[in-house]
Amino acid sequence: MKNRLTPILAASLLLVAVTACNNNAKKSETPADSTAVSTDKAAALLPAEASFKKTVDGKETDLYVLKNAKGMEAAITNYGGRLVALVVPDKDGNPVNVVDGFDSIDGFINSGESYYGATIGRYGNRIAKGKFTLDGKRYQLYTNNGANTLHGGKKGYQAVVWDARKLNDSTLELTYLSKDGEENFPGNLHVKVTYSLTDANGLKIDYEATTDKTTVVNLTNHAFFNLNGMGSGTILNHKLWIDADRFTPVDSGLIPTGKLAVVRGTPFDFTKGDSIGTRINEDNEQLKNGKGYDHNFVLNDYKPHTRRLAATVTGDKTGIVMNIFTEEPGLQFYSGNFMKGANNFGKGGKDDYRTALALETQHFPDSPNQPGFPSTVLKPGETYTTSTTYEFTDVNKANSAQ
């Protein structure tokens, strides 16, 4: 007897097969997990790429979106090497954009605040009277901050167009040639900055530079953070911990005096973790000089090219925790004292007073004029390298890990 299907059995099998195909089709229309939904929500918090396409100084600007496998997203423009948006999950898994930024390239170009999210160079922070001496030669920089030079001078790296190359979905490489004499700094400085999103929900920033003349270099990033979300109000209730027993006190022009002051017993003691606003209005000379916190903290246990945890910030509403790992000796904490509500961000309100903070990993301000500070001198044949990571979790995970 031949082995064959009866007509009734064949029809039954056909019906089962068709039903299975329909069920598979329905399943394919449904997200496999919540990641896809979170990604859609995260994308809605980012600006449109088309709004960042422009020609500036003869070079094309654009917006580059990085993603990791956990749904974290970063938007970066090559105008100023800027972090435009950074979306991370809060304690309930909802996406939150934790950095201030405009929704178009014109917003950054026309802003009264030059440094939102920018790569800062050639020298981050202040140089007293714009003067320093190298190899017996005196250099005079443009003074753009009262009598001093701030963040590279009149046209620092925040106002130039970088060459961009997206290496993969989570990595962007930016390069720039800062020519000999630019802003009166010596040497052709070849700079590379690499942004990457890590599997641990970190934004990692790697810096590299070489020069053909002895020069000074101090690169950093000037993101303005609000862990409750851009435009969500004050940062004074954020909790801050800084691993620093000392800071560099400043004069009325915010230039370090050269001394290292102990934080214990002062409003600058964040070694146990405290809300930013707890002591910000105390009658303290240093707070008056900075109009709040605008000071460099001397990180404990500094060893060159050694990564360690420098600071932790917690958003009081979202429960977002940001851990800052760096190889740098200093951390400039700025509490948004000069924010005036003059800039509208589009999707996220205005830059009202103390609605964002900056935590810039760096060498100390005015190091070229302070022989007791870690050196910022770079010579031909040497390579400047440093790395900083802003890593995000939430209070639930942070507490369970303790």
C-alpha positions in Angstrom: 0.0 0.0 0.0 1.4 3.4 -1.0 2.1 6.0 1.8 0.0 9.0 1.0 -2.2 11.6 2.7 -5.9 11.4 2.5 -7.6 14.6 1.1 -9.1 15.3 4.5 -5.8 15.0 6.3 -4.0 17.2 3.7 -6.6 19.9 4.0 -6.2 19.9 7.8 -2.5 20.2 7.6 -2.8 23.1 5.1 -5.2 24.9 7.5 -2.7 24.5 10.4 0.2 25.8 8.2 -1.8 28.9 7.1 -2.8 29.6 10.7 0.8 29.3 11.9 2.0 31.7 9.2 -0.7 34.3 10.1 0.3 34.0 13.8 4.0 34.5 12.9 3.1 37.5 10.8 1.1 39.0 13.7 4.1 38.4 16.1 6.5 40.2 13.7 4.3 43.3 13.8 4.6 43.4 17.6 7.9 44.6 19.3 9.8 41.6 20.7 10.4 43.6 24.0 10.1 47.0 25.4 13.4 48.1 24.0 11.9 49.1 20.6 9.2 51.2 22.3 11.8 52.9 24.5 13.9 53.6 21.5 11.0 55.3 19.8 10.4 57.4 22.9 14.1 58.3 23.1 14.2 59.3 19.5 11.3 61.7 20.0 13.6 63.6 22.5 16.3 64.2 19.9 16.4 67.1 17.4 15.9 66.5 13.7 19.1 65.9 11.8 17.9 68.1 8.9 18.0 71.1 11.3 21.8 70.7 11.7 22.7 70.8 8.1 24.4 74.1 7.3 27.6 75.5 5.8 29.8 77.2 8.4 33.2 78.7 7.4 33.0 76.7 4.2 32.5 73.3 5.9 29.3 71.2 6.3 27.7 70.7 9.7 25.6 67.7 10.6 24.0 65.8 13.5 25.1 62.3 14.4 23.1 60.0 16.5 24.8 57.2 18.6 22.9 54.3 20.2 23.8 51.4 22.4 22.0 48.1 22.9 20.2 49.4 26.0 18.3 52.2 24.3 20.7 55.0 25.4 21.1 57.6 22.7 23.3 60.6 22.1 23.1 63.3 19.5 26.3 65.1 18.6 27.1 67.8 16.0 30.5 68.5 14.4 29.9 72.2 15.0 32.0 72.7 18.1 32.2 68.9 18.7 29.0 69.3 20.8 26.9 66.9 22.7 23.4 68.1 21.7 21.3 65.6 23.6 21.8 62.6 25.8 18.9 60.3 26.5 19.1 57.8 29.4 16.4 55.8 31.4 15.1 57.1 34.7 14.3 54.9 37.8 11.0 53.8 36.1 12.6 53.1 32.7 11.3 56.2 31.0 13.8 58.0 28.7 15.0 61.4 29.8 17.2 63.9 28.0 19.7 65.0 30.6 21.7 67.8 28.8 20.7 71.2 27.6 20.9 71.8 23.9 19.1 73.5 21.0 17.1 71.8 18.4 18.9 73.4 15.5 22.4 74.5 14.5 21.3 78.1 14.4 20.4 77.9 18.1 24.0 77.1 19.0 25.4 79.7 16.6 23.2 82.5 17.9 23.2 81.6 21.6 24.6 84.1 24.1 26.1 81.1 25.9 28.8 79.7 23.7 29.6 76.5 25.4 26.5 74.2 25.5 27.8 70.7 25.1 31.0 71.8 23.4 34.4 70.4 23.2 36.6 73.0 24.8 40.2 73.9 23.7 42.9 74.6 23.2 42.9 75.4 26.9 39.8 74.7 29.0 39.1 77.2 31.8 41.0 80.4 32.5 44.5 81.7 31.9 45.3 84.8 33.9 45.5 87.9 31.8 45.8 85.7 28.7 49.6 85.4 29.3 52.0 82.5 29.7 55.7 81.8 28.9 57.1 78.7 27.1 60.7 78.0 26.3 61.5 81.6 27.2 58.9 83.1 24.9 55.9 85.0 26.1 52.5 84.5 24.5 49.6 86.9 24.7 46.1 85.4 24.1 42.9 87.2 23.4 41.2 88.1 26.7 37.5 87.2 26.4 36.6 86.9 30.1 37.3 90.3 31.7 41.1 90.5 32.0 41.5 86.8 31.4 41.3 84.2 28.7 38.5 81.6 29.0 38.1 78.3 27.1 40.6 79.0 24.3 39.9 82.6 23.6 37.8 84.6 21.2 37.1 81.6 18.9 37.8 78.4 20.7 37.0 74.9 19.6 33.3 75.3 20.4 33.0 77.6 17.3 34.8 75.5 14.7 33.6 72.7 12.4 35.3 69.4 13.1 35.8 66.6 10.6 33.5 63.7 11.6 33.6 60.0 10.9 31.0 57.7 12.4 32.9 54.4 13.1 29.8 52.4 14.1 26.4 52.8 15.6 27.8 53.8 19.0 31.1 55.6 18.1 31.9 59.0 16.5 35.4 60.3 15.8 36.0 64.0 15.4 39.3 65.5 14.3 40.5 69.1 14.0 43.8 70.8 13.0 44.3 73.8 15.3 46.9 75.7 13.3 50.1 77.3 14.7 49.1 80.8 15.9 45.4 80.1 16.2 44.2 82.3 19.1 48.0 82.9 19.5 48.7 79.4 20.8 52.0 77.9 19.5 52.1 74.8 17.4 50.0 72.9 14.9 47.9 70.8 17.2 46.2 67.7 15.7 43.2 66.9 17.9 41.0 63.8 17.9 38.0 63.4 20.1 36.1 60.1 20.1 32.6 59.9 21.6 31.3 56.4 22.3 28.3 54.8 24.1 29.3 51.8 26.3 27.4 48.7 27.2 27.3 50.1 30.8 25.2 53.1 29.7 28.3 55.4 29.7 29.1 58.3 27.4 32.9 57.9 27.0 35.0 60.8 25.6 38.5 60.0 24.6 40.9 62.9 23.8 44.2 62.8 21.8 46.5 65.5 20.5 50.0 65.9 19.0 52.0 69.1 18.3 55.0 70.2 16.3 55.9 73.0 18.8 55.9 73.1 22.6 52.4 74.2 23.6 49.8 74.0 26.4 46.7 71.7 26.1 43.7 71.2 28.4 40.8 69.6 26.6 37.4 69.0 28.2 33.6 68.9 27.5 31.2 71.5 28.6 27.9 69.7 28.8 25.2 71.3 31.0 23.4 68.6 32.9 20.0 68.4 34.6 19.3 64.8 35.6 15.6 65.6 36.0 15.5 66.4 32.3 16.2 69.5 30.2 14.0 72.4 31.3 12.7 70.6 34.4 13.7 73.3 36.9 16.4 73.8 39.5 19.4 71.6 40.0 19.8 72.7 43.6 18.1 69.6 44.9 20.4 67.3 43.0 22.7 65.3 45.3 26.4 65.7 44.6 29.4 63.7 45.8 33.0 64.7 44.8 36.0 62.7 45.7 38.1 65.8 46.6 39.5 66.8 50.0 40.8 70.1 48.5 39.9 72.7 46.0 41.7 75.7 44.3 40.4 79.0 45.8 40.1 81.9 43.3 40.3 85.7 43.3 37.5 87.9 42.2 38.4 87.2 38.6 38.1 83.4 39.2 41.9 82.9 38.8 43.4 80.4 41.2 45.5 81.9 44.0 47.9 79.0 43.7 46.9 77.5 47.1 45.1 74.3 47.7 42.4 74.8 50.3 40.9 72.0 52.5 37.1 71.6 51.9 36.3 70.2 55.3 34.2 72.7 57.3 33.4 74.8 54.2 30.5 74.8 51.7 32.9 73.0 49.3 32.8 69.8 51.2 30.9 67.2 49.0 32.9 64.2 50.3 29.9 62.8 52.0 27.3 63.7 49.4 25.0 66.6 49.8 22.3 68.6 47.9 23.9 71.3 45.8 21.7 74.0 47.3 22.3 73.2 51.0 25.2 75.7 51.5 25.3 77.6 48.2 24.0 80.9 49.8 26.2 80.9 52.8 28.3 84.0 53.6 31.5 82.7 52.1 34.1 84.7 50.2 34.7 82.0 47.6 31.0 81.6 46.9 30.8 85.3 46.5 33.7 85.3 44.0 32.1 82.6 41.9 28.5 83.8 42.5 28.0 80.2 43.6 30.1 77.2 42.7 32.5 77.8 39.9 35.6 76.2 41.2 38.1 73.5 40.5 38.2 70.5 42.8 41.5 68.7 43.4 40.6 65.0 42.9 42.0 62.6 45.4 44.6 59.9 44.5 45.5 61.4 41.1 47.8 59.2 39.0 48.4 60.1 35.3 46.4 57.9 32.9 44.6 56.1 35.7 40.8 56.0 35.5 38.9 56.4 38.8 35.5 57.5 40.1 35.6 61.3 40.6 32.0 62.3 41.3 28.4 61.1 41.5 25.3 63.2 40.9 21.7 62.0 41.6 18.6 63.6 40.1 16.0 64.2 42.9 13.0 63.6 40.7 14.0 61.0 38.2 16.4 59.0 40.4 19.0 59.1 37.6 22.5 58.6 38.9 25.5 59.9 36.9 29.0 58.6 37.9 31.9 60.4 36.4 35.1 58.5 35.8 38.2 60.3 34.6 42.0 60.3 34.2 42.2 64.0 35.0 43.5 65.6 38.2 40.7 68.2 38.5 36.9 68.7 38.2 35.4 72.1 37.6 32.0 72.3 39.2 29.8 75.1 37.9 26.3 75.5 39.3 24.7 77.6 36.5 25.2 80.9 38.2 25.3 83.0 35.0 22.2 81.4 33.4 19.7 84.1 32.7 16.8 82.6 30.9 17.8 84.2 27.7 18.0 81.1 25.6 15.0 78.9 24.5 15.8 75.3 23.8 12.7 74.4 21.8 11.7 71.1 23.3 12.9 71.8 26.8 12.2 75.3 28.0 14.8 78.0 28.8 18.1 78.3 30.5 16.8 79.7 33.7 19.0 80.5 36.7 20.7 77.4 38.0 18.7 74.9 36.0 21.8 73.1 34.8 25.2 72.3 36.1 28.6 71.5 34.5 31.2 69.1 35.8 34.2 69.5 33.6 37.1 67.0 34.0 40.3 68.9 33.5 43.8 70.1 34.5 43.7 73.1 36.8 42.9 76.6 35.7 45.9 78.8 34.9 48.3 75.9 35.1 50.7 77.5 32.6 51.3 80.2 35.2 51.2 78.0 38.3 54.4 75.8 38.6 52.9 73.9 41.6 50.0 72.6 39.5 50.1 69.5 37.3 51.7 70.5 34.0 49.7 71.1 30.8 52.7 71.4 28.5 52.8 69.2 25.4 56.0 68.8 23.4 56.8 67.5 19.9 57.0 63.8 19.9 54.6 63.4 22.8 50.9 62.4 22.6 48.3 64.0 24.8 45.7 61.4 25.9 43.0 61.5 28.4 39.6 59.9 28.9 36.4 60.7 30.8 33.1 58.6 31.1 29.8 59.8 32.2 28.1 56.6 33.3 24.3 56.4 34.1 22.3 54.1 36.3 19.4 54.8 38.7 18.8 54.9 42.4 17.2 51.4 42.5 20.2 49.7 40.8 22.7 51.9 42.7 21.1 51.0 46.1 20.9 47.3 45.2 24.6 47.3 44.3 25.7 48.6 47.7 
